Amino acid sequence: MNTSSDDAKFEDAGEAALRLKALDVDDLTVMSALVQDAVFPASEITWDASRRRFAALLNRFRWEDKDNAILRGRPVERVQSVLSVSDVLKVQSQGVPKGDSDTILSLLSLSFIPGEDGMGRLELVLAGDGAIALEVEALDVTLQDVTRPYIAPSHKSPSHPE
């Protein structure tokens, strides 16, 4: 594999690939902060109804490395990560164009609305008033980096002017 000298490496950040599991709201709050501003094409969303598994391949901004990058004077990074949800009973979406797999979505947050007996609704809130809602039997979400970090194409941290 040929790599450019501009490629960022896990070793540069002094960290291993991120792998987190959220089984309660506190865990999900941490995960939500880490996926804020992740972008992904609609074509990278899958739902396997027979296995009750939902997944999305995200281009995640590395919030956990932002301060280190600034301190070391190097560019900020993104990394591809899989957001996987188990025990999914139903998937609904709003503001996500159907049939347009080239649409780029921007993830703002994850939230959970508990129901009865551990069941509930996991919401992926998207920019532009979009959302993906997952009815789940139990909260079971995994976030795992699957590539090496790469320099963010914008060379900037996402910002949210008020």
N, C-alpha and C positions, 0 to 999 in steps of 0.2 A: 504494500500500500504506500503510495506516495503522499507525503504530507508536507504542507508548506511550513516555513518557519514561523508564520503568523498563527498557526493553529494553537489554541490554548490546550493545556493538558491538566488532568486532575492533579498531577504532581506540582504544577505551578501554584495551585491554590492550596496545596498541602492538605487536601481533603479527599476522602473516598467518595464514590458515587453515593448519592442519597437514596435511602430506602426506608420509607416510613409506613406505618400502618395506623389507621384511625379506627378505633372501636367505640369511641365515645365522643361527645361534643367537644371536650377539651382538646383531644387529639386532632379533631377536625379543624379546630380554630388555628392550630399551628400549621396544619397542612394548607389551609386556605391562604394563609399569609405567604406561603412558599409558591403557590401556583398563581398568585395575583399577577395579572398582565401576561400570562401565558397565551400564546397564539397558536392556532392550529386550523388546518383546512377541514371543512365538514367531511371530506372523504376519509379522514383519519379517526372517525367515530365508528365503533362497532357495538352491536348488541346481539348477543347470542341468547335468544329466548330459551332454548332447550337447556343451556348450561347456566341460565340466569346470571349472565356476566355482561357488564357494560365496560367499555374501555375507550380511551382516547389517547392518541399520541400527541403530546404537547411539546411546543418549543418554549420551555420555561425559562424565565429570567432568573438568574442565580442570586436572589436576594441575600442568601446566606453568605455570599462572597463579595457583595458590593463594597463594604467598608475596606476589606482587604485589598481589593483591586485599586481603590482610590489611594489607599495608603502606600501601595507599592508602585503607583503610577502606571498601571497597566489597564488595558481596556476591560470594560465590564463584559460579562459572559452570559450566554444562554446555553441550555443543554436540552436534548430531547429526553422526555420522561413519559412513562406510561402511567396514566391515572386509571386504576382498575377498581370496579365496584362489584362486589359479590352479592348474591341473594337478591337480585333485582327481579321484581315481579312485573313491573310495567314501566315504560318510558314514554314521556310526553315532551314536546318541545313547543316553544313560542318564539317567534322572530327568527327562526332558523329556516332559511329557504330550502324547501324540499326539492330534490332533484338537481341541485346546483352544488356539486361536490367541490368546486373551486372556491366557494365562499370561504373567506378567512374569518374565523371567529376569535374573539378575545375574551378570555376568562377573567372575570373580576373577583369572584369569591365562591366559596362553597358554604352551604348552610344546611342544617338538619332540623326538621320539624318532627318531633317525636309523636308517635301514635300509641296505640295500645300494644302491650306485650312486647316491647322492643322494636316493633315495626315503626315505619315513619317514611318521611319524604326527604330525600337528599336533593337539594337544588344547586345546579351549576348556573350562577348568574353571569350573563354575558353582556358585553358592551352593546349599546344600541337597543336596550330594552328586551334583549333576548334571554331565554332561559331554557335549560333542560332539566326536567324533573324526573327523578327516579323513585318509584315506590319500592321500598326495600323491606325485606323481612327482618333484617338486622343491619345495623351500621357496620360495614366492613369495607373499608376503602384503603387501597394501597397506592403509594406514589413511589416510583422507582426510576432513577436515571438509567438510560439505556445506551447513551453515547458519551463520548468525551465532550467536555464543554467546548464551545466555540465562541469566538469573539462576536458580540452582539452586532448585527449588521448596521444598526444605527449608531453604534459606538457610544450610546447614551443609556442612562437608566430611564425607565418609564417614569413619567410625571403625571400628576393629577391636579391641574390648576383648579382652584376653587372658584 
